[in-house]
Amino acid sequence: MMVTLPVLAGLHLYMETVLRALPEPVSRNRLLVPHSTNRDVLRSLRREGWITVSLFQQVDSLEKEAKRLNCSHIFSNNRPKKLG
């Protein structure tokens, strides 16, 4: 009587090699918007390519909060303003 064993194959992926093969991520601008910003305005900003980060409550300093949340811009006077 002959016993047949299944054929097994293995594959090793080293993540550092896989990650080096990937293209660099595209950096998109993150925009901090006050809690009172109109939904239509938010939709329009997203269509333009912005990543919007909405606040749920009023804060003392939009600039400080934007930096804390890793945002590149704040929404001020109805337009995006780059952080200095």
A tleap script that builds the chain and sets N, CA, C and O, in Angstrom:
source leaprc.protein.ff14SB
mol = sequence {
  NMET MET VAL THR LEU PRO VAL LEU ALA GLY
  LEU HIE LEU TYR MET GLU THR VAL LEU ARG
  ALA LEU PRO GLU PRO VAL SER ARG ASN ARG
  LEU LEU VAL PRO HIE SER THR ASN ARG ASP
  VAL LEU ARG SER LEU ARG ARG GLU GLY TRP
  ILE THR VAL SER LEU PHE GLN GLN VAL ASP
  SER LEU GLU LYS GLU ALA LYS ARG LEU ASN
  CYS SER HIE ILE PHE SER ASN ASN ARG PRO
  LYS LYS LEU CGLY
}
set mol.1.N position { 0.832 -1.171 0.000 }
set mol.1.CA position { 0.000 0.000 0.000 }
set mol.1.C position { 0.886 1.246 0.000 }
set mol.1.O position { 1.848 1.347 0.761 }
set mol.2.N position { 0.535 2.190 -0.873 }
set mol.2.CA position { 1.322 3.408 -1.011 }
set mol.2.C position { 0.551 4.579 -0.398 }
set mol.2.O position { -0.637 4.754 -0.669 }
set mol.3.N position { 1.228 5.377 0.425 }
set mol.3.CA position { 0.611 6.545 1.058 }
set mol.3.C position { 1.071 7.785 0.304 }
set mol.3.O position { 2.267 7.987 0.096 }
set mol.4.N position { 0.111 8.616 -0.104 }
set mol.4.CA position { 0.434 9.858 -0.806 }
set mol.4.C position { 0.319 11.024 0.179 }
set mol.4.O position { -0.722 11.222 0.805 }
set mol.5.N position { 1.377 11.771 0.302 }
set mol.5.CA position { 1.379 12.937 1.183 }
set mol.5.C position { 1.083 14.191 0.365 }
set mol.5.O position { 1.502 14.289 -0.789 }
set mol.6.N position { 0.372 15.141 0.943 }
set mol.6.CA position { 0.092 16.381 0.204 }
set mol.6.C position { 1.375 17.183 -0.002 }
set mol.6.O position { 2.298 17.130 0.811 }
set mol.7.N position { 1.410 17.914 -1.092 }
set mol.7.CA position { 2.555 18.778 -1.383 }
set mol.7.C position { 2.318 20.103 -0.668 }
set mol.7.O position { 1.270 20.727 -0.834 }
set mol.8.N position { 3.271 20.519 0.109 }
set mol.8.CA position { 3.165 21.776 0.844 }
set mol.8.C position { 4.171 22.772 0.290 }
set mol.8.O position { 5.286 22.415 -0.090 }
set mol.9.N position { 3.755 24.007 0.255 }
set mol.9.CA position { 4.658 25.069 -0.201 }
set mol.9.C position { 4.553 26.221 0.786 }
set mol.9.O position { 3.498 26.441 1.381 }
set mol.10.N position { 5.620 26.940 0.957 }
set mol.10.CA position { 5.618 28.063 1.882 }
set mol.10.C position { 6.073 29.340 1.196 }
set mol.10.O position { 6.718 29.309 0.148 }
set mol.11.N position { 5.731 30.439 1.797 }
set mol.11.CA position { 6.103 31.739 1.257 }
set mol.11.C position { 6.404 32.657 2.431 }
set mol.11.O position { 5.621 32.756 3.376 }
set mol.12.N position { 7.533 33.316 2.360 }
set mol.12.CA position { 7.904 34.271 3.396 }
set mol.12.C position { 7.915 35.662 2.780 }
set mol.12.O position { 8.538 35.886 1.742 }
set mol.13.N position { 7.228 36.586 3.421 }
set mol.13.CA position { 7.260 37.984 3.002 }
set mol.13.C position { 7.881 38.795 4.133 }
set mol.13.O position { 7.431 38.729 5.277 }
set mol.14.N position { 8.896 39.545 3.808 }
set mol.14.CA position { 9.518 40.423 4.782 }
set mol.14.C position { 8.921 41.811 4.587 }
set mol.14.O position { 9.085 42.425 3.533 }
set mol.15.N position { 8.225 42.302 5.613 }
set mol.15.CA position { 7.457 43.537 5.481 }
set mol.15.C position { 8.309 44.736 5.087 }
set mol.15.O position { 7.844 45.590 4.332 }
set mol.16.N position { 9.540 44.824 5.574 }
set mol.16.CA position { 10.363 45.980 5.192 }
set mol.16.C position { 10.614 45.988 3.687 }
set mol.16.O position { 10.710 47.058 3.086 }
set mol.17.N position { 10.720 44.819 3.075 }
set mol.17.CA position { 10.910 44.732 1.623 }
set mol.17.C position { 9.623 45.094 0.894 }
set mol.17.O position { 9.648 45.810 -0.107 }
set mol.18.N position { 8.517 44.606 1.393 }
set mol.18.CA position { 7.218 44.928 0.783 }
set mol.18.C position { 6.965 46.429 0.860 }
set mol.18.O position { 6.543 47.037 -0.124 }
set mol.19.N position { 7.219 47.029 2.015 }
set mol.19.CA position { 6.980 48.463 2.188 }
set mol.19.C position { 7.883 49.308 1.296 }
set mol.19.O position { 7.455 50.349 0.798 }
set mol.20.N position { 9.125 48.877 1.087 }
set mol.20.CA position { 10.028 49.624 0.196 }
set mol.20.C position { 9.531 49.582 -1.242 }
set mol.20.O position { 9.800 50.501 -2.015 }
set mol.21.N position { 8.810 48.530 -1.608 }
set mol.21.CA position { 8.314 48.387 -2.977 }
set mol.21.C position { 7.091 49.263 -3.246 }
set mol.21.O position { 6.750 49.507 -4.403 }
set mol.22.N position { 6.435 49.733 -2.198 }
set mol.22.CA position { 5.238 50.557 -2.375 }
set mol.22.C position { 5.611 51.995 -2.717 }
set mol.22.O position { 6.665 52.471 -2.294 }
set mol.23.N position { 4.769 52.694 -3.475 }
set mol.23.CA position { 5.037 54.110 -3.745 }
set mol.23.C position { 4.848 54.932 -2.474 }
set mol.23.O position { 4.137 54.526 -1.555 }
set mol.24.N position { 5.490 56.083 -2.439 }
set mol.24.CA position { 5.334 56.985 -1.302 }
set mol.24.C position { 3.874 57.428 -1.216 }
set mol.24.O position { 3.246 57.685 -2.243 }
set mol.25.N position { 3.331 57.520 0.001 }
set mol.25.CA position { 1.942 57.969 0.118 }
set mol.25.C position { 1.815 59.423 -0.314 }
set mol.25.O position { 2.709 60.237 -0.081 }
set mol.26.N position { 0.702 59.730 -0.939 }
set mol.26.CA position { 0.436 61.092 -1.381 }
set mol.26.C position { -0.039 61.888 -0.167 }
set mol.26.O position { -0.988 61.502 0.515 }
set mol.27.N position { 0.627 62.988 0.083 }
set mol.27.CA position { 0.258 63.834 1.205 }
set mol.27.C position { -0.911 64.724 0.798 }
set mol.27.O position { -0.831 65.455 -0.189 }
set mol.28.N position { -1.983 64.656 1.556 }
set mol.28.CA position { -3.125 65.521 1.296 }
set mol.28.C position { -3.262 66.490 2.453 }
set mol.28.O position { -2.950 66.164 3.598 }
set mol.29.N position { -3.726 67.669 2.142 }
set mol.29.CA position { -3.870 68.698 3.159 }
set mol.29.C position { -5.029 68.383 4.097 }
set mol.29.O position { -6.134 68.060 3.660 }
set mol.30.N position { -4.752 68.483 5.391 }
set mol.30.CA position { -5.778 68.277 6.416 }
set mol.30.C position { -6.242 69.643 6.894 }
set mol.30.O position { -5.431 70.494 7.259 }
set mol.31.N position { -7.549 69.843 6.890 }
set mol.31.CA position { -8.154 71.135 7.205 }
set mol.31.C position { -9.017 71.017 8.454 }
set mol.31.O position { -9.982 70.253 8.475 }
set mol.32.N position { -8.674 71.767 9.489 }
set mol.32.CA position { -9.485 71.803 10.703 }
set mol.32.C position { -10.605 72.811 10.507 }
set mol.32.O position { -10.355 73.974 10.190 }
set mol.33.N position { -11.840 72.363 10.697 }
set mol.33.CA position { -12.999 73.242 10.507 }
set mol.33.C position { -13.749 73.384 11.826 }
set mol.33.O position { -13.897 72.412 12.566 }
set mol.34.N position { -14.225 74.601 12.125 }
set mol.34.CA position { -14.993 74.819 13.353 }
set mol.34.C position { -16.281 73.993 13.362 }
set mol.34.O position { -16.771 73.559 12.320 }
set mol.35.N position { -16.809 73.792 14.566 }
set mol.35.CA position { -18.018 72.975 14.716 }
set mol.35.C position { -19.233 73.582 14.024 }
set mol.35.O position { -20.181 72.861 13.713 }
set mol.36.N position { -19.226 74.869 13.779 }
set mol.36.CA position { -20.386 75.549 13.184 }
set mol.36.C position { -20.351 75.586 11.654 }
set mol.36.O position { -21.219 76.209 11.041 }
set mol.37.N position { -19.382 74.943 11.032 }
set mol.37.CA position { -19.249 74.990 9.573 }
set mol.37.C position { -20.408 74.249 8.905 }
set mol.37.O position { -20.758 73.134 9.291 }
set mol.38.N position { -20.992 74.894 7.900 }
set mol.38.CA position { -22.131 74.358 7.156 }
set mol.38.C position { -21.767 73.055 6.444 }
set mol.38.O position { -20.661 72.920 5.920 }
set mol.39.N position { -22.694 72.100 6.425 }
set mol.39.CA position { -22.445 70.800 5.781 }
set mol.39.C position { -22.166 70.928 4.289 }
set mol.39.O position { -21.343 70.192 3.745 }
set mol.40.N position { -22.846 71.856 3.627 }
set mol.40.CA position { -22.607 72.048 2.189 }
set mol.40.C position { -21.188 72.540 1.936 }
set mol.40.O position { -20.553 72.151 0.955 }
set mol.41.N position { -20.697 73.390 2.818 }
set mol.41.CA position { -19.320 73.884 2.705 }
set mol.41.C position { -18.351 72.721 2.899 }
set mol.41.O position { -17.374 72.596 2.160 }
set mol.42.N position { -18.616 71.877 3.884 }
set mol.42.CA position { -17.757 70.708 4.126 }
set mol.42.C position { -17.728 69.789 2.909 }
set mol.42.O position { -16.664 69.319 2.506 }
set mol.43.N position { -18.896 69.535 2.327 }
set mol.43.CA position { -18.972 68.683 1.134 }
set mol.43.C position { -18.147 69.264 -0.002 }
set mol.43.O position { -17.423 68.543 -0.689 }
set mol.44.N position { -18.260 70.566 -0.193 }
set mol.44.CA position { -17.516 71.246 -1.254 }
set mol.44.C position { -16.008 71.133 -1.027 }
set mol.44.O position { -15.254 70.878 -1.966 }
set mol.45.N position { -15.576 71.321 0.205 }
set mol.45.CA position { -14.148 71.212 0.528 }
set mol.45.C position { -13.635 69.803 0.252 }
set mol.45.O position { -12.535 69.635 -0.276 }
set mol.46.N position { -14.416 68.802 0.602 }
set mol.46.CA position { -14.005 67.409 0.356 }
set mol.46.C position { -13.922 67.114 -1.133 }
set mol.46.O position { -13.030 66.390 -1.575 }
set mol.47.N position { -14.848 67.670 -1.911 }
set mol.47.CA position { -14.793 67.492 -3.371 }
set mol.47.C position { -13.526 68.114 -3.950 }
set mol.47.O position { -12.989 67.632 -4.948 }
set mol.48.N position { -13.055 69.183 -3.319 }
set mol.48.CA position { -11.823 69.846 -3.768 }
set mol.48.C position { -10.574 69.064 -3.354 }
set mol.48.O position { -9.468 69.405 -3.773 }
set mol.49.N position { -10.737 68.025 -2.540 }
set mol.49.CA position { -9.602 67.196 -2.157 }
set mol.49.C position { -9.118 67.365 -0.727 }
set mol.49.O position { -8.155 66.713 -0.326 }
set mol.50.N position { -9.757 68.217 0.044 }
set mol.50.CA position { -9.357 68.421 1.430 }
set mol.50.C position { -9.780 67.246 2.297 }
set mol.50.O position { -10.834 66.649 2.079 }
set mol.51.N position { -8.954 66.919 3.277 }
set mol.51.CA position { -9.362 66.032 4.358 }
set mol.51.C position { -9.840 66.964 5.460 }
set mol.51.O position { -9.048 67.729 6.009 }
set mol.52.N position { -11.123 66.910 5.790 }
set mol.52.CA position { -11.662 67.821 6.798 }
set mol.52.C position { -11.712 67.137 8.156 }
set mol.52.O position { -12.140 65.990 8.284 }
set mol.53.N position { -11.265 67.867 9.155 }
set mol.53.CA position { -11.313 67.410 10.544 }
set mol.53.C position { -12.245 68.377 11.260 }
set mol.53.O position { -11.904 69.542 11.466 }
set mol.54.N position { -13.415 67.892 11.637 }
set mol.54.CA position { -14.435 68.753 12.242 }
set mol.54.C position { -14.352 68.724 13.761 }
set mol.54.O position { -14.196 67.668 14.375 }
set mol.55.N position { -14.460 69.898 14.345 }
set mol.55.CA position { -14.509 70.000 15.800 }
set mol.55.C position { -15.940 69.764 16.270 }
set mol.55.O position { -16.890 70.082 15.554 }
set mol.56.N position { -16.096 69.214 17.454 }
set mol.56.CA position { -17.423 68.986 18.017 }
set mol.56.C position { -17.829 70.089 18.986 }
set mol.56.O position { -18.992 70.184 19.377 }
set mol.57.N position { -16.874 70.912 19.367 }
set mol.57.CA position { -17.166 72.017 20.269 }
set mol.57.C position { -16.194 73.155 19.985 }
set mol.57.O position { -15.182 72.975 19.306 }
set mol.58.N position { -16.516 74.306 20.508 }
set mol.58.CA position { -15.661 75.468 20.313 }
set mol.58.C position { -14.386 75.303 21.137 }
set mol.58.O position { -14.413 74.782 22.252 }
set mol.59.N position { -13.264 75.758 20.565 }
set mol.59.CA position { -11.979 75.699 21.266 }
set mol.59.C position { -11.410 77.103 21.384 }
set mol.59.O position { -11.817 78.009 20.657 }
set mol.60.N position { -10.474 77.280 22.296 }
set mol.60.CA position { -9.866 78.595 22.503 }
set mol.60.C position { -9.001 79.020 21.325 }
set mol.60.O position { -9.006 80.190 20.941 }
set mol.61.N position { -8.258 78.080 20.750 }
set mol.61.CA position { -7.338 78.417 19.667 }
set mol.61.C position { -7.411 77.363 18.562 }
set mol.61.O position { -7.014 76.214 18.758 }
set mol.62.N position { -7.924 77.769 17.400 }
set mol.62.CA position { -7.974 76.851 16.258 }
set mol.62.C position { -6.575 76.419 15.847 }
set mol.62.O position { -6.360 75.258 15.498 }
set mol.63.N position { -5.620 77.348 15.885 }
set mol.63.CA position { -4.254 77.037 15.468 }
set mol.63.C position { -3.638 75.946 16.346 }
set mol.63.O position { -3.056 74.989 15.835 }
set mol.64.N position { -3.766 76.092 17.658 }
set mol.64.CA position { -3.202 75.093 18.576 }
set mol.64.C position { -3.876 73.738 18.391 }
set mol.64.O position { -3.215 72.700 18.397 }
set mol.65.N position { -5.188 73.758 18.228 }
set mol.65.CA position { -5.923 72.505 18.052 }
set mol.65.C position { -5.554 71.848 16.726 }
set mol.65.O position { -5.446 70.624 16.645 }
set mol.66.N position { -5.360 72.661 15.686 }
set mol.66.CA position { -4.975 72.122 14.375 }
set mol.66.C position { -3.614 71.438 14.456 }
set mol.66.O position { -3.426 70.355 13.903 }
set mol.67.N position { -2.679 72.061 15.136 }
set mol.67.CA position { -1.356 71.447 15.289 }
set mol.67.C position { -1.447 70.152 16.088 }
set mol.67.O position { -0.789 69.165 15.760 }
set mol.68.N position { -2.259 70.161 17.132 }
set mol.68.CA position { -2.428 68.959 17.957 }
set mol.68.C position { -3.021 67.810 17.139 }
set mol.68.O position { -2.679 66.648 17.359 }
set mol.69.N position { -3.914 68.137 16.191 }
set mol.69.CA position { -4.583 67.122 15.376 }
set mol.69.C position { -3.862 66.867 14.050 }
set mol.69.O position { -4.395 66.198 13.164 }
set mol.70.N position { -2.646 67.406 13.923 }
set mol.70.CA position { -1.824 67.181 12.727 }
set mol.70.C position { -2.474 67.715 11.449 }
set mol.70.O position { -2.416 67.077 10.398 }
set mol.71.N position { -3.089 68.886 11.552 }
set mol.71.CA position { -3.704 69.536 10.390 }
set mol.71.C position { -2.730 70.556 9.816 }
set mol.71.O position { -1.950 71.167 10.546 }
set mol.72.N position { -2.787 70.731 8.506 }
set mol.72.CA position { -1.897 71.683 7.843 }
set mol.72.C position { -2.556 73.050 7.660 }
set mol.72.O position { -1.869 74.047 7.440 }
set mol.73.N position { -3.901 73.098 7.751 }
set mol.73.CA position { -4.658 74.324 7.521 }
set mol.73.C position { -5.813 74.431 8.521 }
set mol.73.O position { -6.232 73.443 9.124 }
set mol.74.N position { -6.315 75.664 8.676 }
set mol.74.CA position { -7.556 75.888 9.415 }
set mol.74.C position { -8.531 76.591 8.483 }
set mol.74.O position { -8.121 77.250 7.527 }
set mol.75.N position { -9.816 76.449 8.762 }
set mol.75.CA position { -10.845 77.118 7.969 }
set mol.75.C position { -11.202 78.403 8.691 }
set mol.75.O position { -11.808 78.382 9.762 }
set mol.76.N position { -10.820 79.522 8.092 }
set mol.76.CA position { -11.010 80.825 8.716 }
set mol.76.C position { -11.494 81.816 7.665 }
set mol.76.O position { -10.966 81.858 6.554 }
set mol.77.N position { -12.494 82.610 8.017 }
set mol.77.CA position { -13.081 83.589 7.086 }
set mol.77.C position { -13.534 82.926 5.785 }
set mol.77.O position { -13.307 83.453 4.696 }
set mol.78.N position { -14.167 81.777 5.911 }
set mol.78.CA position { -14.726 81.022 4.773 }
set mol.78.C position { -13.701 80.565 3.748 }
set mol.78.O position { -14.028 80.406 2.572 }
set mol.79.N position { -12.468 80.354 4.181 }
set mol.79.CA position { -11.464 79.814 3.258 }
set mol.79.C position { -10.364 79.122 4.059 }
set mol.79.O position { -10.145 79.449 5.226 }
set mol.80.N position { -9.670 78.164 3.437 }
set mol.80.CA position { -8.553 77.501 4.108 }
set mol.80.C position { -7.380 78.462 4.301 }
set mol.80.O position { -7.052 79.250 3.413 }
set mol.81.N position { -6.764 78.384 5.460 }
set mol.81.CA position { -5.603 79.224 5.775 }
set mol.81.C position { -4.481 78.302 6.248 }
set mol.81.O position { -4.656 77.531 7.191 }
set mol.82.N position { -3.333 78.389 5.585 }
set mol.82.CA position { -2.181 77.542 5.930 }
set mol.82.C position { -1.622 77.954 7.285 }
set mol.82.O position { -1.505 79.139 7.597 }
set mol.83.N position { -1.280 76.948 8.079 }
set mol.83.CA position { -0.675 77.240 9.377 }
set mol.83.C position { 0.767 77.677 9.179 }
set mol.83.O position { 1.478 77.140 8.329 }
set mol.84.N position { 1.190 78.643 9.958 }
set mol.84.CA position { 2.541 79.169 9.839 }
set mol.84.C position { 3.466 78.412 10.643 }
set mol.84.O position { 4.658 78.716 10.664 }
savepdb mol mol.pdb
quit
